[in-house]
Amino acid sequence: MRLKAASLLVDPVPAPVLFLLGAVSMYAGAAIAVLLFDEAAPATVAWLRLLAASGVLLIWRRPPAAAWRGRRLLLAGTFGLATALMNVAFYEAIARLPLGTAVAIEFCGPVAVAAVGSRTVRDVAALGLAAVGVLLIADVQWTGSRVGVLLALSAAALWAAYIVLGKRLALGGTGLDDMAVGFAVATMLCSPLGLGSGPVWRAPRLLLLAVGVGVLSSVVPYVLDQVVLRRVGRARFALLLALLPATAAVIGLVALAQIPRPLEAIGIVAVVAAVLLRSPEPARGASPVSHSPG
């Protein structure tokens, strides 16, 4: 009911506009997170994002008691932990790499899932094109930050796990409730990462920024995705998905003055082409994986 009410507010807005708003929200949150790295470690900022997102979702959704028991709790908790670790790896990566570069590398995750899941010529070709793009990016970044490249690849692998687990949650028809539970469980399990968050708690401005990261990067994109997924066809959704690495690169340029080098830019374009080439995901029953969860 609450999701339906939210949908009524955005129904007049065209689906591509909603998708781009979600993408801008996602990566604007990531840009704010980069600014917080001067005050707290990237892993700590990732934990604060998770804490803020789980708090907002729990207050909004108020999951029923059944969501906190048995196999449903186990699946939600595993999903939440995979999401948390992915966010930690992604934030550690963007502390060392330009935002657009890290997002492009991270897209190897969903492209690989598509290739393994279907093994069509189209998806295998997409995986090869993505690999070429990542190799071009890595060739530029390896000397300066090989750790950053490896962290972005780790985020890609965890995104693949997020897709598989998220699809199982979505098929149960309780994705938002289980996401709230999973994020809460992951927040508790990863609480040691919050030990370095003292400076943020002592400064209201920084705390507000941390809450903003959680809302912008997790809550807003996911809710908008649920609306978009019900309104667009598979091919159109895949086309929209291909905009994300480029969107991240533009936000990195505007908000963080990160200018891609020529080979790096070609690599990002290759990843965008790979996302366009891969077989589209179903529009119905899809998991909450449309926007990069970084």
N, C-alpha and C positions, 0 to 999 in steps of 0.2 A: 504493500500500500504506500509506504513512504517513498519507494523507488518510483512508483507510478506518479505520485504527486510531483516528484522532481522532474520526471519526464515531461509532464504537462507544461512546466515552465520553459522548457527548451524546445518543445515541438515545433514552434515557428522558425527555428534557426536551421538552415540547411546542414545536412550531415557533414559535408567536408569542412564547413566552418567550425562545427563542434569538435571535429577531430583535430584540426589545427590548434584550436583553443586548448585542447587537452595536451597537445605536444608542446605548445609554448609554456603551459603551466608546468609540465614535467621538467623541462630543461631550464626554465627560469628558477625553479626550485633547486636544480643542480648548481646553477650559477651562484645562487645565494649560499649554498653549502660550501662552495669553494671559498667564498669570502669568510666563512666561519672557521676555515682551517687554520687561520692565524691565532685563534683562541682555543681551539680544541683539536685533537687528532682526528683525521678523517673517519676512523672507525667509531670514535665517540660521537661524531656528528651523525653518522649513519644510525647509531643507536637512538639518538635524540629524535631523529626523523621517525624511526619505528615507534618510539614511545608516543609521539604526538599523533601519528596516524592511528595507532591502536586506540588511543584515548578518544579521538573524534569518532571513530567507527563504533566503539562500544557504546558511547553515549547516544549515537544516532540509531544504531541497529538494535541494541539491547538483545543479544542472542538468547534464545530459550535455553532451559536447562539441558535439553537433549543435545545441544551443540557442545556441551562440556563433558560428555561421557563417551566411553568406548571407542570404537573404531573411527567414529566421526571426529572425535577429539584428536586421535592419533594422526589421522590424515591432515587435519587442519594445522596441527602443531608442526608436522613435517614440512608442510607447505610454507608455513610462517618462518621456520628456521632456514629453509632454502632461500626464501626471499631476503631474510636478514643478512645471511652470508653473502648473497649476491650484491646487496647494497653496500656492504662493507668493502668487498672487492672492487666494486665500481668506484666508490668514493676514494679509496686508496689509489685507484688508477687515475682518476681525474685530478688528484693532487700532484701527479707526475706527468700527465699527458694533457693536450688540449681536449676540450669537451667533445667536439665533433669527431676527433680521432678515436677516443675511447668508445663512443657510441657505435662508430662504424665497426670496430673490432668486435664489440659485444654482439652485434647482429649475426655473427657466425653461429650463435646458439640457435635461434629460430630457423635459420637457413639449414643448419645441420639436421634439426628435428624433421623438417619437411623432406629432406633428401632421404634420411633413414626410414621415415614412415612410409614413403611411397615408392622410392627407388625408380621413379620415372626418369627418362632421359632429361626432361626439363629440370627436375629438381637436382639431379646430379650435376648438370651444367651450371645451375645456380650456385651450388656449393663450390664448384671449381672457380667460378667467377668471384665469389666472396673470398675464397682463399687467395686469389691473385691480388684482390684489393688489400687484404690484410698484410700480405707479403710486401706490397709497395709501401704501406704505412709503416710496417715494422722496419723496412730498410732505412726509412727516414729516422725513426725514433729509437732503434735498437741501441745505438752508441750512447745516446743521451740518457735513455731510461728504459733499459731492458726489463727492469722490475715492473715499470708501468705497463709495458706490453704484456707481460706474463699475468699481471693482475687483471687486465682487461680481458684476456683469454679465459681466466678463471671465472670472471663475471659472465662470460658467454656460456661456459659450461653450466654454471648455476642457473642461468636463464633457461637453458634447455630443460633442466630439472623442474624449474618453476612452471614451464609450459605443460609438462606431463602431469605434474601434481595439480596444477590449476585447472586443467581440463577435467580431471576426476571430480574436483570440487564443483565445477560448473554443471556437470552432468547430474549431480545430486539436486540441483535446483535451489541450493542455499548458499550460493557463492559469496554474497556480501556478508552474511552472518558468520560463515566459516572463516572468511578472511579476517574478520574482526577477532574471532577466537584465536586464529593462528598467529596473528600479529601480537596478541596479548601474551601468548605462550612464548613466542620468540623473544619478546621484550624481556621477559623474566629470565629465560635461559641465557640471554646475551648481556644480562645486567652488569657483569664485570667490565664490559666496554664503557659503561657509564661512569667509571671511577674517576676519569679525567675531566668530567663535565662541570666541575666546581665553578670555574670562571663564568660559564654560561648561566648557571643558576643565580649567580650573584649580580648579574647585569640584566635588568629587565629588557633592554633593547636586544641583547643577544638571545635571550629566551624567546622573545617574540619572533625573531628571525628563525630560530630552531623550529618553533611551532609552524611558521610559514612554510618551511621546507617540507614538513610532514604533510601539510594540507595540499600544497602545490604539487608535490612530486608523487603523492600516493592517493589521496582522497579524490581530488578533482578529476585527474585523468581517468581513474577507474570508473567513477560514476558516469562520466561522459561516454566512456567506451561502451557501457551497457546500453546507452541510448543509441549510439551509432551502430552497434552490432545488430540491432533489431531493424535498422532502417536501410542498410545498404546491401547490395549483392556482393558475392564473394570476390569477383574480379575488381570491383570498384574499391572494396576494402583493401585488397592487396596493393592497389595503386596508391591509396592514402598511406599505407604503412611504409611505402618506399620514401615518403617525404621525411621520415624521422631523422635519419642520419644528417641529411642536409639542414633540417631545422636546428639540430643541435650545433652544427658547424656555424650557422648564422648567429645563433644566440651566443656561442663562444666568441665570435668576432665582435658582436655589438656590446655584450655585457662584460667580457673579460679581455678584449683586445687580442684574441688569439687568432693569428693569421695562418692558415694552412700553407705549408710549402708545396711547390708544384706537384711532386710525386705523391705527397700526402693527399692533396686534393683529388688527383686521379684515382687514388685508392678509395677514397670516400665515394666517388662517382661509381666505381666498380661495385662497391657494396650495395649502393642504391639500385644499380642495374640487376644485381643478384636477387634482391628482395622483389623487384618487379618480375623477374623471370620465374621465381619459384611458384609452385602450385598454390592457389589461394586457399585460405582456411575457410571452413564452413561459417556462414554468418550466424547460424542458430546453434545453440548449445556450445558455443565457443568458450574457451577459458578467458580469464582476464589478462590476456597477454598481448593485447594489441600495441599499446605503447610500450617502449622499452621501460621496464620498471626501475631503471637507474634514475 
